[in-house]
Amino acid sequence: MTSTHPRHAIVIGGGPAGLMAAEVLANAGVQVDLYDAMPSVGRKFLLAGKGGMNLTHNEPSPAFLSRYASRQSTLQPVIDAFDATALRAWCNGLGIATFVGSSGRVFPADMKAAPLLRAWLHRLRAAGVRFHMRHAWQGWDDSGALVFEHAGERLAARADAVVLALGGASWARLGSNGAWVPWLSQRGIDVADLKPANCGFNVGWSPFFQEKFAGLPLKTIAIRWHDGDGVAHIRIGECVISADGIEGSLIYALSATLRDQIAAHGSVTIELDLAPGKDAERVLAEVAHPRGSRSLASHLQSRVGLAGVKMGLLRELVSKEDIHHPAKLAVAIKALPVTLTSTRPIDEAISSAGGVRFSALDAQLMAAAVPGVFCAGEMLDWEAPTGGYLLTACFATGRHAALGAISWLDQLPLP
């Protein structure tokens, strides 16, 4: 396809936000060159899809937008313009059917990311997008040109508009390493510190517990925690015991609150309800029931349904005296305190928080300090839980930044 727009744009970053920006620009007739440091595009996208490609979520808009917390009002017009319905229609246009799972999450019909990415890249190449792999962006030179490192050489490139979609700082091996932060800061673009999001936490298990239970799921529990205002909340779900602490879907959903409380107070204590289907009175009655010659583990398994990792947690966190005191043991089963001391490293996190502050950008996501440079995707200062919310915002902000770049290009004098 030959470009019909008299302008040229560079997109840096081959994740969902960058690819979407490239598509919107190319469809407007702009010549697009996409650069990425990795050997191929969409690497984090593909890895995230290994367990089932969760594209978006089919819940009502108010609930959906609430997942973006303090960035809800900022992202609302961006996501409203490319919401879950629009995203599913876009997938269908690529020949990828989608379905809504029982949890409301939306997946490709085959649950895989690779067919979608292949179809997308085929369409992008047909639209004239040129891909430059193994080109690691190194910021700008003194003349304002973009600098890339490729095969041991430094190359310079210029364009009429630039869309940065560089990701955050999680999963550095897939290209998101946060190296761009100082380069943007040097150009006067305000960047909030990058922090882990959708992450696990350190607890500090004993060697015995660590060796025996690391990697095992902790199923059907409830977590009770307090938010920043001291209000108690309870959520039921599942998580996983890790070698260093605790992680998994239930923990990820709470990670922003837990992370910020650790930053403020040095640690945070949550309470695990190991038997959420039984009230406190029933648990006490079952625990206090005479057990005869049976072991405590056998007694709790038959009377309360506790075994395996749940029993291991009780032995790990309850004193020997209290574990043989029925009333105190019953309290521990319903509210077992677990102290989280720190987040796991950001490179292990599913995503990252922080990034380019929206106050540094205009409504079209252009940097006020560097006209013609637009930012999109996870490198922006927002976060959301897993469940399709991350990808939706990446797609939507990539599209929005590209539309902003097109408006910018249209206002430039003809060459």
PLY file of the C-alpha trace (Angstrom):
ply
format ascii 1.0
element vertex 415
property float x
property float y
property float z
element edge 414
property int vertex1
property int vertex2
end_header
0.00 0.00 0.00
1.37 3.40 -0.97
1.08 6.22 1.57
-1.42 8.94 0.64
-0.62 11.26 3.54
2.31 13.65 3.00
3.70 12.81 6.42
5.83 10.24 8.20
5.46 8.87 11.72
7.66 6.69 13.89
6.18 4.36 16.48
8.57 3.00 19.11
7.36 -0.16 20.82
5.74 -3.23 19.31
3.25 -4.11 22.03
-0.53 -3.70 21.73
-0.43 0.10 22.17
2.30 0.58 19.57
0.74 -1.78 17.05
-2.64 -0.10 17.44
-1.06 3.32 16.97
0.69 2.07 13.83
-2.58 0.71 12.44
-4.54 3.92 13.00
-1.77 6.04 11.48
-1.34 3.75 8.49
-5.09 3.68 7.86
-4.94 7.47 7.63
-2.34 7.13 4.88
0.64 8.10 7.05
3.90 6.30 6.32
4.72 4.42 9.52
8.03 2.99 10.67
7.77 0.88 13.82
10.91 0.23 15.87
11.33 -2.34 18.63
14.34 -3.56 20.59
13.28 -7.21 20.48
13.68 -9.67 17.59
9.90 -9.72 17.08
6.90 -7.69 18.20
4.23 -8.58 20.75
6.42 -10.75 22.99
4.75 -9.79 26.27
1.38 -10.03 24.54
2.15 -13.61 23.50
3.43 -14.64 26.92
0.41 -13.12 28.66
-1.80 -15.17 26.37
-0.27 -18.53 27.23
-2.85 -19.19 29.91
-5.71 -17.89 27.76
-5.72 -14.53 25.97
-7.93 -12.32 28.17
-8.58 -9.37 25.87
-11.16 -7.34 27.77
-14.15 -7.66 30.10
-17.85 -7.65 29.34
-19.09 -5.78 32.43
-21.11 -2.53 32.38
-19.12 0.60 31.63
-19.30 2.17 35.14
-17.91 -0.99 36.75
-15.34 -1.40 33.98
-14.06 2.16 34.30
-13.91 1.93 38.09
-11.03 -0.56 37.69
-8.79 2.37 36.77
-9.29 3.94 40.20
-7.85 7.47 40.35
-7.33 7.54 36.56
-10.95 6.71 35.80
-11.99 10.20 34.75
-8.85 10.69 32.66
-9.17 7.41 30.79
-12.95 7.40 30.44
-13.17 9.31 27.10
-10.26 7.29 25.72
-11.77 3.91 26.65
-15.33 4.94 25.78
-14.09 5.56 22.25
-12.66 2.02 22.02
-14.44 -0.04 24.63
-14.92 -3.79 25.00
-17.59 -3.86 22.28
-15.36 -1.99 19.84
-12.40 -4.20 20.71
-14.41 -7.35 20.02
-15.58 -5.91 16.69
-11.97 -5.09 15.82
-10.96 -8.70 16.60
-13.78 -9.95 14.42
-12.45 -7.77 11.61
-9.19 -9.69 11.88
-11.10 -12.95 11.54
-10.77 -13.71 15.26
-14.04 -14.65 16.95
-14.36 -13.95 20.68
-16.54 -15.24 23.50
-17.46 -14.13 27.01
-16.42 -16.51 29.76
-18.40 -17.25 32.89
-16.49 -14.54 34.79
-17.29 -11.91 32.16
-13.80 -12.01 30.72
-13.52 -11.93 26.93
-11.25 -14.38 25.09
-10.48 -15.33 21.49
-12.47 -18.43 20.53
-9.30 -20.55 20.54
-7.98 -18.85 23.72
-4.68 -18.09 21.94
-2.82 -14.86 21.25
-0.64 -16.03 18.35
-3.35 -16.27 15.63
-4.59 -12.78 16.48
-1.08 -11.35 16.36
-0.30 -13.06 13.03
-3.48 -11.72 11.43
-2.78 -8.26 12.81
0.79 -8.14 11.53
-0.36 -9.30 8.11
-2.84 -6.44 7.98
-0.26 -3.91 9.20
2.27 -4.94 6.57
-0.41 -4.77 3.90
-1.16 -1.22 5.08
2.49 -0.28 4.50
3.87 -0.34 8.05
7.61 -0.97 8.00
9.07 -2.92 10.93
12.57 -2.42 12.30
13.45 -5.15 14.81
16.42 -5.22 17.17
16.48 -1.43 17.17
16.83 -0.31 20.79
15.80 3.28 21.30
18.44 5.34 23.12
16.65 8.69 23.42
17.40 11.80 21.40
20.68 13.27 20.21
21.64 16.93 20.56
19.93 17.77 17.28
16.64 16.25 18.40
16.87 13.14 16.24
15.79 9.79 17.62
18.74 7.52 18.31
18.65 3.72 17.97
21.25 1.06 18.64
21.26 -1.71 16.05
23.89 -4.39 15.48
26.42 -2.40 17.46
25.82 0.84 15.56
24.05 4.04 16.52
21.47 5.15 13.98
19.52 8.41 13.84
15.97 8.81 12.55
13.49 11.66 12.24
9.75 11.84 11.67
6.97 14.39 11.63
5.34 12.70 14.61
6.47 10.09 17.12
4.35 7.73 19.21
6.16 6.21 22.19
4.64 2.95 23.41
7.55 1.65 25.46
5.76 -0.34 28.13
6.50 -0.17 31.84
9.22 -1.98 33.75
7.88 -5.49 34.26
9.22 -8.50 32.37
12.39 -6.76 31.17
13.43 -9.88 29.24
10.51 -9.17 26.90
11.52 -5.56 26.32
9.77 -3.56 29.05
12.67 -2.36 31.19
11.87 1.28 31.96
15.16 2.46 30.41
13.27 5.32 28.78
12.52 7.15 32.04
15.67 9.33 32.20
15.50 10.19 28.50
11.99 11.58 28.84
12.84 13.33 32.10
15.80 15.04 30.42
13.43 16.45 27.81
11.15 17.89 30.51
8.47 15.18 30.42
7.37 14.50 34.00
7.49 10.80 34.91
6.15 9.25 38.13
8.34 6.54 39.65
7.63 3.10 38.23
6.28 0.60 40.78
5.15 -3.03 40.62
1.45 -3.64 39.97
-0.45 -6.92 39.91
2.41 -8.27 41.94
3.24 -10.73 44.68
4.47 -9.90 48.18
7.20 -11.12 50.50
6.24 -12.76 53.78
9.34 -14.58 54.96
8.31 -18.20 55.37
10.30 -20.67 57.42
12.57 -22.96 55.36
10.33 -25.94 56.16
7.12 -24.23 55.00
8.87 -22.78 51.96
10.22 -26.15 50.86
6.96 -28.02 51.42
4.35 -25.58 50.13
5.94 -23.14 47.66
4.04 -23.19 44.38
0.86 -24.70 45.80
-2.52 -23.01 45.35
-4.48 -21.69 48.31
-8.06 -22.29 47.16
-11.35 -20.83 48.33
-10.20 -18.35 50.91
-11.25 -14.85 51.84
-8.87 -11.96 52.48
-9.80 -9.19 54.87
-7.84 -5.95 54.59
-8.20 -2.26 55.36
-7.93 0.45 52.73
-6.12 3.75 53.18
-9.12 5.17 55.02
-9.17 2.30 57.49
-12.31 0.74 56.02
-12.37 -3.06 56.14
-12.98 -5.05 52.95
-13.36 -8.75 52.23
-12.78 -10.59 48.97
-13.07 -14.31 48.22
-10.88 -16.08 45.69
-7.68 -18.03 45.23
-3.98 -17.29 45.44
-0.67 -19.14 45.48
2.01 -19.65 48.09
5.35 -18.64 46.58
8.83 -19.37 47.84
9.06 -15.88 49.29
5.47 -15.05 50.12
2.11 -14.97 48.39
0.88 -14.15 44.90
-1.90 -15.06 42.47
-5.17 -13.58 41.26
-6.69 -12.65 44.61
-3.48 -10.93 45.73
-3.00 -9.18 42.39
-6.48 -7.67 42.65
-5.49 -6.03 45.94
-1.87 -5.26 45.09
-2.21 -1.50 44.56
-3.72 -0.96 48.01
-1.31 -3.35 49.72
1.72 -1.87 47.94
0.81 1.69 48.87
0.21 0.74 52.52
3.60 -0.94 52.71
5.16 2.21 51.26
3.41 4.29 53.91
3.84 2.04 56.94
6.66 -0.39 56.18
4.40 -3.46 56.15
0.75 -4.44 56.01
-1.11 -7.26 57.72
-3.96 -9.04 55.99
-6.25 -11.67 57.51
-6.99 -14.95 55.76
-10.30 -16.69 56.31
-9.44 -20.32 55.59
-13.07 -21.45 55.84
-15.17 -18.68 54.26
-18.15 -21.00 53.85
-18.54 -21.45 57.62
-19.31 -18.74 60.14
-17.21 -18.24 63.28
-19.67 -20.02 65.59
-19.76 -23.13 63.43
-15.97 -23.21 63.11
-15.61 -22.96 66.89
-18.13 -25.74 67.40
-16.35 -28.00 64.91
-12.90 -27.28 66.32
-14.09 -27.83 69.90
-15.78 -31.12 69.03
-13.99 -33.97 70.83
-11.43 -35.55 68.53
-10.53 -38.58 70.55
-7.36 -40.23 69.34
-7.33 -38.50 65.98
-4.52 -36.10 65.14
-5.27 -32.40 64.95
-4.71 -32.44 61.19
-7.19 -35.31 60.73
-9.68 -33.60 63.03
-9.56 -30.27 61.16
-9.80 -31.98 57.80
-12.93 -33.92 58.74
-14.65 -31.21 60.79
-13.64 -27.97 58.99
-12.30 -29.17 55.66
-8.77 -27.88 56.24
-5.84 -29.82 54.85
-2.61 -29.40 52.95
-1.41 -25.83 52.57
-4.17 -24.43 54.81
-3.08 -26.70 57.64
0.51 -25.77 56.85
-0.32 -22.09 57.22
-1.86 -22.67 60.63
1.24 -24.49 61.85
3.46 -21.79 60.33
1.67 -18.79 61.82
-0.08 -19.98 64.98
1.89 -20.68 68.14
2.06 -24.25 69.46
0.06 -23.20 72.49
-2.71 -21.47 70.53
-3.05 -24.19 67.91
-4.15 -26.58 70.68
-6.52 -24.04 72.22
-9.90 -24.54 70.45
-11.14 -20.97 70.82
-7.88 -19.38 69.68
-7.49 -21.87 66.84
-11.03 -21.13 65.63
-10.23 -17.41 65.58
-7.06 -18.11 63.58
-8.96 -20.20 61.03
-11.36 -17.30 60.41
-8.80 -14.47 60.65
-5.23 -15.72 60.25
-2.91 -12.68 60.26
-0.25 -12.64 57.53
2.21 -9.75 57.44
3.42 -8.63 54.02
6.79 -6.93 54.30
7.46 -5.79 50.74
6.48 -6.26 47.12
8.27 -8.70 44.93
10.67 -7.06 42.41
9.03 -5.04 39.66
10.50 -7.29 36.98
8.37 -10.15 38.35
5.16 -8.11 38.32
2.51 -8.59 35.67
2.43 -4.84 35.06
3.76 -1.61 36.50
2.27 1.56 37.92
3.69 5.04 37.49
4.99 6.43 34.22
4.41 9.55 32.17
2.09 11.79 34.15
-1.07 12.86 32.36
-0.35 16.41 33.52
2.67 16.33 31.20
0.42 15.53 28.22
-2.41 17.29 26.45
-5.81 15.75 25.85
-4.46 13.98 22.78
-1.57 12.43 24.77
1.05 14.73 23.25
3.93 15.80 25.48
3.73 19.51 26.19
7.51 19.71 26.49
8.18 17.93 23.19
5.54 18.82 20.57
4.91 16.02 18.10
5.76 13.28 20.62
2.83 11.20 21.90
2.77 8.55 24.63
0.57 5.47 24.93
0.10 2.20 26.74
1.60 1.00 29.99
4.24 3.75 30.02
1.46 6.16 31.04
0.76 6.76 34.73
-2.19 4.41 35.28
-2.73 0.91 36.56
-5.52 -1.65 36.58
-6.08 -5.21 37.75
-5.81 -8.19 35.45
-9.00 -9.29 33.74
-8.70 -7.57 30.38
-8.44 -4.06 31.79
-4.71 -3.74 31.08
-5.00 -4.71 27.42
-8.11 -2.61 26.83
-6.39 0.55 28.06
-3.28 -0.23 26.01
-5.31 -0.66 22.83
-7.41 2.43 23.57
-4.52 4.75 24.45
-2.55 3.56 21.40
-5.51 4.45 19.21
-6.03 7.77 20.97
-2.37 8.80 20.68
-2.41 7.95 16.97
-5.52 10.06 16.39
-3.78 12.89 18.21
-0.72 12.44 16.00
-2.90 12.58 12.88
-4.44 15.86 14.07
-0.94 17.18 14.72
0.24 16.15 11.27
-2.78 17.73 9.62
-1.91 21.06 11.23
1.68 21.10 9.99
2.47 23.17 6.90
2.92 21.10 3.77
6.54 20.25 2.94
0 1
1 2
2 3
3 4
4 5
5 6
6 7
7 8
8 9
9 10
10 11
11 12
12 13
13 14
14 15
15 16
16 17
17 18
18 19
19 20
20 21
21 22
22 23
23 24
24 25
25 26
26 27
27 28
28 29
29 30
30 31
31 32
32 33
33 34
34 35
35 36
36 37
37 38
38 39
39 40
40 41
41 42
42 43
43 44
44 45
45 46
46 47
47 48
48 49
49 50
50 51
51 52
52 53
53 54
54 55
55 56
56 57
57 58
58 59
59 60
60 61
61 62
62 63
63 64
64 65
65 66
66 67
67 68
68 69
69 70
70 71
71 72
72 73
73 74
74 75
75 76
76 77
77 78
78 79
79 80
80 81
81 82
82 83
83 84
84 85
85 86
86 87
87 88
88 89
89 90
90 91
91 92
92 93
93 94
94 95
95 96
96 97
97 98
98 99
99 100
100 101
101 102
102 103
103 104
104 105
105 106
106 107
107 108
108 109
109 110
110 111
111 112
112 113
113 114
114 115
115 116
116 117
117 118
118 119
119 120
120 121
121 122
122 123
123 124
124 125
125 126
126 127
127 128
128 129
129 130
130 131
131 132
132 133
133 134
134 135
135 136
136 137
137 138
138 139
139 140
140 141
141 142
142 143
143 144
144 145
145 146
146 147
147 148
148 149
149 150
150 151
151 152
152 153
153 154
154 155
155 156
156 157
157 158
158 159
159 160
160 161
161 162
162 163
163 164
164 165
165 166
166 167
167 168
168 169
169 170
170 171
171 172
172 173
173 174
174 175
175 176
176 177
177 178
178 179
179 180
180 181
181 182
182 183
183 184
184 185
185 186
186 187
187 188
188 189
189 190
190 191
191 192
192 193
193 194
194 195
195 196
196 197
197 198
198 199
199 200
200 201
201 202
202 203
203 204
204 205
205 206
206 207
207 208
208 209
209 210
210 211
211 212
212 213
213 214
214 215
215 216
216 217
217 218
218 219
219 220
220 221
221 222
222 223
223 224
224 225
225 226
226 227
227 228
228 229
229 230
230 231
231 232
232 233
233 234
234 235
235 236
236 237
237 238
238 239
239 240
240 241
241 242
242 243
243 244
244 245
245 246
246 247
247 248
248 249
249 250
250 251
251 252
252 253
253 254
254 255
255 256
256 257
257 258
258 259
259 260
260 261
261 262
262 263
263 264
264 265
265 266
266 267
267 268
268 269
269 270
270 271
271 272
272 273
273 274
274 275
275 276
276 277
277 278
278 279
279 280
280 281
281 282
282 283
283 284
284 285
285 286
286 287
287 288
288 289
289 290
290 291
291 292
292 293
293 294
294 295
295 296
296 297
297 298
298 299
299 300
300 301
301 302
302 303
303 304
304 305
305 306
306 307
307 308
308 309
309 310
310 311
311 312
312 313
313 314
314 315
315 316
316 317
317 318
318 319
319 320
320 321
321 322
322 323
323 324
324 325
325 326
326 327
327 328
328 329
329 330
330 331
331 332
332 333
333 334
334 335
335 336
336 337
337 338
338 339
339 340
340 341
341 342
342 343
343 344
344 345
345 346
346 347
347 348
348 349
349 350
350 351
351 352
352 353
353 354
354 355
355 356
356 357
357 358
358 359
359 360
360 361
361 362
362 363
363 364
364 365
365 366
366 367
367 368
368 369
369 370
370 371
371 372
372 373
373 374
374 375
375 376
376 377
377 378
378 379
379 380
380 381
381 382
382 383
383 384
384 385
385 386
386 387
387 388
388 389
389 390
390 391
391 392
392 393
393 394
394 395
395 396
396 397
397 398
398 399
399 400
400 401
401 402
402 403
403 404
404 405
405 406
406 407
407 408
408 409
409 410
410 411
411 412
412 413
413 414
